[in-house]
Amino acid sequence: MVHHQPMDPGAIESLIEKNIPGAKAQASDLRGGDHFGVTVVSPSFEGCSMVEKHRMIYQALGDAMKSDIHALTIEALTPDEYAEQGAGE
């Protein structure tokens, strides 16, 4: 029998930052260790559709998406998009 420890937001950030070149990730636990929100800013997203960006993040997380993460809310931005978003507030 497999017991799953709750996933740590820091582990999600590390997986994303290790597997997506130039990525900066900020993850938060939305509910009890299996529902997370993540904001990822990376120049690797330049020219990608939202679906492509999300696919890159899912691939970066690998097996954690199958076992440890039940739900993930993603905000994926290029550095320019992130700067524009910040300037608009």
Backbone bond lengths (Angstrom), bond angles and torsions (degrees), N, CA, C in turn:
res aa  C-N    CA-C-N  psi(-1)  N-CA   C-N-CA  omega(-1)  CA-C   N-CA-C  phi
1 M - - - 1.447 - - 1.524 109.16 -
2 V 1.321 116.64 133.45 1.460 121.77 -176.70 1.525 109.21 -100.31
3 H 1.326 115.09 126.89 1.467 120.42 175.27 1.518 107.81 -104.52
4 H 1.310 116.04 123.09 1.460 120.13 -179.86 1.519 109.62 -94.59
5 Q 1.333 115.08 126.26 1.461 120.16 171.77 1.522 107.17 -75.64
6 P 1.331 117.84 147.87 1.465 118.47 174.56 1.527 109.58 -58.34
7 M 1.312 115.88 141.23 1.464 121.38 179.35 1.519 108.50 -73.99
8 D 1.312 116.40 141.54 1.453 121.93 179.58 1.539 109.54 -96.25
9 P 1.342 118.39 134.43 1.471 119.18 178.97 1.529 112.71 -54.40
10 G 1.329 116.99 -34.74 1.460 120.57 178.41 1.519 112.29 -62.34
11 A 1.333 116.79 -34.96 1.467 120.72 178.40 1.527 110.63 -68.27
12 I 1.329 116.95 -37.27 1.468 121.44 176.96 1.527 109.14 -64.11
13 E 1.321 116.64 -46.37 1.464 120.80 178.77 1.526 110.90 -58.69
14 S 1.331 116.53 -44.73 1.469 120.87 -178.99 1.519 112.24 -62.41
15 L 1.327 117.24 -44.46 1.467 120.73 179.80 1.530 110.82 -61.31
16 I 1.317 116.18 -44.52 1.466 120.28 -178.88 1.526 110.29 -66.16
17 E 1.330 116.67 -47.14 1.462 120.10 -176.71 1.531 111.52 -67.11
18 K 1.334 117.09 -30.52 1.464 120.85 179.00 1.522 111.45 -73.99
19 N 1.327 116.98 -33.26 1.464 120.97 -169.97 1.528 115.70 -103.37
20 I 1.331 118.11 -11.45 1.468 121.25 176.96 1.526 107.22 -118.55
21 P 1.337 117.35 114.96 1.467 120.23 -176.32 1.526 113.00 -55.69
22 G 1.329 115.39 129.27 1.457 121.33 175.80 1.514 115.48 74.81
23 A 1.322 118.07 7.55 1.463 120.86 -174.72 1.522 112.30 -76.71
24 K 1.324 114.39 142.86 1.458 122.56 166.92 1.518 106.06 -119.88
25 A 1.326 116.47 124.50 1.462 120.89 -176.04 1.519 110.53 -118.95
26 Q 1.330 115.22 143.62 1.458 121.38 172.57 1.519 107.38 -131.20
27 A 1.330 115.93 113.89 1.460 120.90 -177.29 1.522 110.12 -112.13
28 S 1.325 115.42 150.70 1.461 120.77 175.53 1.518 109.32 -138.75
29 D 1.320 114.71 145.56 1.460 122.18 178.83 1.531 107.36 -83.44
30 L 1.321 115.91 114.51 1.463 119.77 -177.63 1.525 112.63 -87.96
31 R 1.360 115.93 -24.30 1.467 118.30 -179.44 1.520 111.50 -167.99
32 G 1.307 117.33 99.35 1.450 122.70 165.42 1.515 118.70 63.43
33 G 1.299 119.01 26.98 1.448 119.71 171.80 1.510 117.00 87.27
34 D 1.353 118.76 5.45 1.467 118.11 175.54 1.533 113.35 -137.02
35 H 1.319 117.65 -3.31 1.462 123.16 174.22 1.532 107.52 -118.15
36 F 1.319 116.39 119.73 1.459 120.66 -174.05 1.515 111.93 -129.46
37 G 1.313 114.27 155.76 1.451 122.04 168.11 1.510 107.50 -116.43
38 V 1.317 117.31 141.22 1.462 119.77 178.93 1.525 109.86 -140.52
39 T 1.324 114.93 136.18 1.455 122.01 171.15 1.519 106.71 -111.74
40 V 1.325 115.93 126.07 1.461 121.22 -178.95 1.520 108.66 -124.47
41 V 1.322 116.12 127.17 1.459 122.38 176.47 1.524 106.96 -116.42
42 S 1.337 116.33 123.06 1.465 119.86 -179.41 1.525 110.88 -153.44
43 P 1.343 116.46 138.73 1.466 119.29 172.70 1.530 111.40 -66.07
44 S 1.332 117.64 -16.70 1.463 121.38 177.19 1.523 112.18 -64.10
45 F 1.332 116.89 -18.09 1.468 121.14 -179.13 1.526 113.22 -82.92
46 E 1.334 117.82 -7.52 1.469 120.99 -179.21 1.534 109.73 -54.13
47 G 1.334 116.42 128.31 1.459 121.14 176.67 1.517 115.19 78.27
48 C 1.334 117.63 2.70 1.472 121.13 -179.04 1.534 110.41 -95.21
49 S 1.329 115.37 147.86 1.466 120.18 172.64 1.530 108.33 -76.60
50 M 1.330 116.77 167.08 1.459 120.72 177.07 1.530 110.52 -57.23
51 V 1.323 117.03 -41.81 1.469 121.04 -179.75 1.530 110.60 -62.33
52 E 1.338 116.73 -42.41 1.470 120.31 179.08 1.528 111.26 -64.48
53 K 1.331 116.62 -40.36 1.466 120.66 178.31 1.529 110.11 -61.70
54 H 1.334 116.44 -46.37 1.469 120.58 -179.30 1.524 110.20 -63.44
55 R 1.330 117.03 -40.11 1.467 120.79 179.23 1.537 110.37 -61.01
56 M 1.333 116.87 -41.45 1.469 120.53 178.19 1.528 110.82 -60.85
57 I 1.313 116.58 -40.74 1.466 120.68 -179.55 1.525 110.23 -68.41
58 Y 1.338 117.25 -45.13 1.469 119.76 177.28 1.521 111.42 -59.43
59 Q 1.342 117.10 -41.77 1.464 120.53 178.49 1.526 110.98 -64.66
60 A 1.323 117.35 -38.90 1.460 121.47 179.06 1.528 111.12 -62.34
61 L 1.326 116.05 -35.69 1.469 120.40 -178.90 1.526 112.41 -80.49
62 G 1.326 117.20 -21.92 1.460 121.58 172.79 1.519 114.18 54.19
63 D 1.333 115.02 -127.97 1.469 121.12 -174.43 1.522 113.48 -64.22
64 A 1.330 117.26 -23.78 1.467 119.43 179.01 1.525 110.80 -59.96
65 M 1.351 116.62 -31.90 1.475 119.80 178.88 1.519 110.95 -68.10
66 K 1.324 117.52 -26.67 1.468 120.86 -178.78 1.517 111.79 -83.73
67 S 1.340 116.86 -31.65 1.459 118.30 -170.83 1.525 114.79 -117.02
68 D 1.331 117.57 -41.89 1.464 119.75 -169.17 1.520 114.98 -101.61
69 I 1.325 116.48 -23.33 1.467 119.99 -175.99 1.522 108.38 -111.71
70 H 1.330 115.91 117.32 1.462 120.05 -179.58 1.527 110.87 -84.71
71 A 1.331 116.15 -40.31 1.465 120.46 -179.09 1.524 109.14 -144.42
72 L 1.338 115.08 143.01 1.455 120.72 -177.90 1.522 109.18 -138.04
73 T 1.334 115.57 122.38 1.458 121.57 174.04 1.518 106.73 -97.65
74 I 1.340 116.91 123.56 1.459 121.66 -172.28 1.522 111.53 -115.29
75 E 1.326 114.47 135.28 1.454 121.80 165.68 1.526 104.79 -123.10
76 A 1.327 117.33 112.98 1.462 122.82 -176.44 1.522 109.08 -117.40
77 L 1.326 116.52 120.96 1.454 121.64 -172.80 1.524 111.39 -133.51
78 T 1.328 116.22 149.22 1.460 120.49 167.17 1.532 106.84 -79.08
79 P 1.334 117.77 163.55 1.473 118.53 176.67 1.536 112.85 -56.08
80 D 1.332 117.05 -38.54 1.468 119.79 178.43 1.520 111.75 -64.59
81 E 1.347 116.68 -43.41 1.475 120.41 178.40 1.525 110.40 -62.19
82 Y 1.317 115.78 -40.16 1.466 120.73 179.86 1.523 110.68 -64.32
83 A 1.331 116.52 -43.08 1.466 121.48 178.64 1.520 111.07 -63.27
84 E 1.351 116.03 -42.22 1.473 120.09 179.02 1.521 110.98 -63.95
85 Q 1.333 115.51 -41.37 1.472 120.33 -179.89 1.527 110.56 -62.29
86 G 1.320 116.51 -42.92 1.464 121.16 179.10 1.517 112.57 -66.23
87 A 1.335 116.21 -36.62 1.464 121.05 -178.40 1.524 111.53 -71.37
88 G 1.334 116.46 -23.84 1.451 120.68 -176.68 1.513 114.35 -80.22
89 E 1.316 116.61 -9.40 1.478 119.60 -175.37 1.514 111.61 -90.44
